[in-house]
Amino acid sequence: MRIHLVAVDLDGTLLNSAKQITETTEAILRSARREAGARIVLATARPPRSVMPYYRHLELDTPMINYNGALVYDPTDNRILLHRPLGVKVSWQIVSLARRTYPEVLVSAEILDRWYTDRVDQRYLTETGRSFQPNVVAPIRTWLTRSVTKLLLLGEPARLTVLADVIRQALPHQVSVVQTEDVLLQVNHPTVSKGQALRTVAGELGVEREQVMAIGDNANDVSMLEWAGIGVAMANAAPRALAAANFVAEHHDADGAAKAIRDLILHGLPKS
């Protein structure tokens, strides 16, 4: 069946190691839209503000999946299609547990498209943190008063791995915890996933599951690789993503995601 929607992760997938979209990748994506009518959806752990430069560069007109699926946002009309945040009570439980287990851990919260924290450490910054300043730097009690789109816990990798297990054991079925980078734990509502968000986007665009291709490289991409009609993992992908995929693309530094789109979508078009 012809692919009408391509959901593609950013870091480690569409972007190369320099966090850029190459000319080759851009040309293939534009061809897929023009020649095959494919809708390109960016599906990422990043907040909207960190995705918009790539969205504008590619001149997209689709909803985007942010925060691993906790938010589905349509920039074309500034509309929120899905928002699944953590409640205040469970957010406080996580923060209290994290600071008891690992007192030096950095705690940040993303609430819609705003960043709140009580302190910043230059050793531990996400890609978004290197590009944007916090909206609020203040004691946690002053801003953790509303539901949180995503909690971020940053620190030493080994201590975060222990902390992730502690949180999962203390709050089973109440949170989703993913360590996608060595220095970062991402904590979301337990029903949040890129797969569920992709289903929302496909429904909004009137696309059947069998007409969807998803491309990713990490544990937070597994649900959308499994949900899509075609799941593609990068050669540089984590083992769980590789196991969930139907196809393996070349490395993200070799335009692998775009080449998968070319090979699986454009090369299947009838010749005129």
N, C-alpha and C positions, 0 to 999 in steps of 0.2 A: 504494500500500500504506500502511496506517495506521502512523504513527510511534509507537513504543513507548519510545524512548530519545532524550533530547536531551542532547548533550555541549556545554557552553557555557563559553567562556573567561571569565575575570573582568575583568582590567584592559583597558579600552578596548572592552569588549563588554557584559558584564552590569552592571558598575559604571559609574556616571557619573563625571564628572571629579572629583567630591568623594569618590570611592571609596565610594559608597553604593549600596544597592539601593533604588530609589524605591518608593513605595507602589503605583504603577501596575504596575511590574515584578513586585513581590511578588504582587499580586493575580492577574496573568495566570499566573504560574508555579503558584500554588496551584490555579487553575482547570484548568490543563493536567494536573496530577496527579489532581485530583478527578474531572474530567469525561471526560478522555481516557485516563486511566491511564498518562500519560507518566512515565517515570523521568527525573529531572533529575540529571545528573552534572557536577560542576564540574571543568574541565580547565584547568590553569594551570601557569605556571612557579613558582608559589609553593610553599613548604613547607607541610606539614599545619597547623602552628601558626598560620599566617597565613590559612588558609582556614577554620578551624573557626568563627570568629565568624559568617561568612556561612552556613556549613553548618547551624549551630544555629538561626540566625535563620529560615531557610527550612524548618527541621524535616525535613531530608533523611534518607534511609535507604539511600543508595547508596554504592558505593565512590567515591573521588575520585582524580583523576589529578594528580599533583604533579611538579614539577621537569621539565616538558615531556614527561613520560611515563617518566622514570627510576624513578618509584615509583608504584605503584597501591596505595592504602591504604583499607581499609574501617573507618571509625571505629565502626561498630555493634558489632563484635566485636574491635576492635584487631588486625586481621589484615592482613598484607602479602600482596597477591596477585601483585605483580611488583616486583622490585628489580633494576635493571641499572646497576651503578656502574662508574666508572672504576677500573682497577687502580692500585696504589700506584706502580709503575714509570712508567707513562705520566703519572700525575698529577705526579710529580716532573719529568718531562721538560717538561711544559707550564709548570710554575712556574719552572723554571730558564730556559727560553726566554723567558718573559714578563719576568722580571726583568733578563735581559741586554738585551732589546730596548727595554724601557721600565722603567728602574729604580724609578720612583716608583709603578708600578702597584700598586693594592691587590689583595691576594689573599685570597679567602675560600673556605671549603669547607663545603658542606652534607653531613653524613653522617646519613642518615635524617632525623631532625627536630632536629638540633643544628647550631649555627653555630660554626665555628672560623675564626679570623683572627689575623694578627700585629699588625694595627693598624687603626684606624677613622678615617676622615676624613669629617667632617660634610658636606663638599661633594659627596661621592659615596656616596649611600645608596639602596638599593632601597626599595620600599614596605615590605617586611618589616623592613628595617634601621631604618626610622623608627619602627617599632612595637615591636620586640623588641631586647633587648641580646644580644651574642654570649654563647654558653655558655663559650667559651674564647678568651682573648686571650693569645697566647704565641708564641714563635718557631715558625716552620713546622715545623722538624725535630722538635719535641716532639709534634705532633699529626698530621702527615701520615705515619701509620704503618699506615693501613688504607684499604680501598677507599672512594672518594669518590662520593657520589650525584650531586653537581654541583659543579663549580668555577666561581667567579665572579671575573672580573677587571674592576676598576672604575678609571676615570680619564678623561682628556680624550678626547672623542669621536674626533677625528681620529687620535690616536695609537692608540686602540683599533682603529680600522678597519685601520690598518697592521698592528697586532699580530695581528688575526684572520687576515689573509692569510699572515703569517709562520708561524703555528701550522698552518694548513691545508697549507701547502707542506712544512713539516718533518715533519708527522705525517699524511700522507694515509691515509684509510681507518681511522685509529686514534681519531679524535675527531669529534664534531659540534660546530661552533662557530656560535652565533647571536648577532647583535647586535640585540636587541629594543628596547633603549633606547640613547640616545646614549652614556650613560656606563657601559654594562654589556655585557660579553661573558659569555655563558653557555656553558660547555663540558661536554658530556655524552659518555657512551659512544656510539660511532658508530651503534649500532642503535637508540638511543633516539629515539622520536618520539611525539607525541600520537596519531598514527594507530595505531601498534602498541599503545599502551596502551588506546586505545578498543576495539580488537579484543578485548583481554583482558577488558575490562569487559563488552562485549556478550556474550561467551561465558559469563562468570560469571552474567549475568542471563538467559541464554537468549534473546537478541534477535538476529534476523537483520540482516545489514548493510543490507538494503533498508529496514529499519524504524528506522534510526538517522538523526537529524539532528544536524549539528555546526554551531556558530556561533563565529566568531572574527574577529580583526582583524589578526593579525600573521604574520610569517614562520614562527613556531613553531606556528601553527595550520594551515598548509597541508596537512600530511599527514592530519589528521583531516577537513578539508574534502573532500579527495580520496577518503578511504576511505568516508565516510558515504554513505548513499543520497541524502541531500540535504545539500549544503554551502551555508551562508549566511555571507557576509562583511558586515561593517558598512560603512556609508557612509564612515566614517573609517578604513577598513582600508588596509594597505599594498598596493601594486600586486600583489605575488605572491599575497596572499590573495584579492584581488578576481578575479584571473585564474583561481583554483582553484574559485571558488564557482559554484553554480547560480543563486543568488539574492543580491540585495544588500538589506540591511536599512537602516533609517534610522540616523542617528548615535547613538552610545552615550549622548549627553546628551538624546536624544529617546525613550528606552526602546525603541530599535530592536530589540534582541535579543528582548525580550518580545513586541513587536508582530509579529515574524516568527513566533514560536511561536503567537500568536493567529491570525494569518492562515493559516498553513500547517497548523496542527493543529486548533485549536478551531473555526475557521470551516468546516472540512470535516466536522464531526460531523453526523450525521443529527439533524434537529429532532424533539423529542418531542411 
